[in-house]
Amino acid sequence: MDPMFVEKYEVTFNGRPIANGYASLDRKRGGHKNVSVLPIDRNGVFQDGTLTITLPELITGGYPLATPATAALEELLGMARIESAKVTIRSLTPAARSS
C-alpha cells in the first residue's frame, strides 16, 4: 500500500450511493491501515428542490495491513447501522493499487 495513496470505495443500496469508504496507510503504526466510512443521508428529491444531503459522522478504525479493506468496511458499516449483507461495496481504485 502506497503511503501517499488513499483507496476509495462506494457503498450502494439498490444502486444508490449511501456511503463512501476510504483506506490509507497508518504512518504512525507500522503494518496497519486506517479505514473510514462516511454515511450519506438524503432527504427530499432533487426535482422539486427539497433535496438535502448530510454527512452524519465519519466512522474510522485501525486494521492490520493483512485485513482486506472490504472486510474492515463491512465492520465499520455495522457501526453505522448499515447491514453489509444488503449493500454493494465497489472499489473506485484501480485494481493494481488496491489492497
CORQUITA-V479857 format. One record per pair of residues at least 24 apart in sequence whose C-alpha atoms are under 7 Angstrom apart, sorted by sequence separation. I is the first residue (numbers start at 1). J is the second residue. D is the distance in whole Angstrom. If there is no record, write none. Layout:
# CORQUITA-V479857
i=I j=J d=D
i=I j=J d=D
This chain:
# CORQUITA-V479857
i=1 j=25 d=7
i=36 j=60 d=4
i=35 j=60 d=6
i=36 j=61 d=6
i=34 j=60 d=7
i=35 j=61 d=6
i=34 j=61 d=6
i=35 j=62 d=6
i=34 j=62 d=5
i=33 j=62 d=6
i=34 j=63 d=6
i=32 j=62 d=7
i=33 j=63 d=5
i=69 j=99 d=7
i=32 j=63 d=5
i=33 j=64 d=6
i=68 j=99 d=6
i=32 j=64 d=4
i=33 j=65 d=6
i=31 j=64 d=6
i=32 j=65 d=5
i=31 j=65 d=6
i=37 j=73 d=7
i=35 j=72 d=7
i=35 j=73 d=7
i=37 j=76 d=7
i=37 j=77 d=7
i=23 j=69 d=7
i=21 j=73 d=7
i=13 j=86 d=7
i=13 j=87 d=5
i=12 j=87 d=6
i=13 j=88 d=7
i=11 j=87 d=7
i=12 j=88 d=5
i=11 j=88 d=6
i=12 j=89 d=7
i=11 j=89 d=5
i=10 j=89 d=6
i=11 j=90 d=6
i=9 j=89 d=7
i=10 j=90 d=5
i=9 j=90 d=5
i=10 j=91 d=6
i=9 j=91 d=4
i=10 j=92 d=7
i=8 j=91 d=6
i=9 j=92 d=5
i=8 j=92 d=5
i=8 j=93 d=6
i=7 j=93 d=6
i=7 j=98 d=6
i=1 j=99 d=7
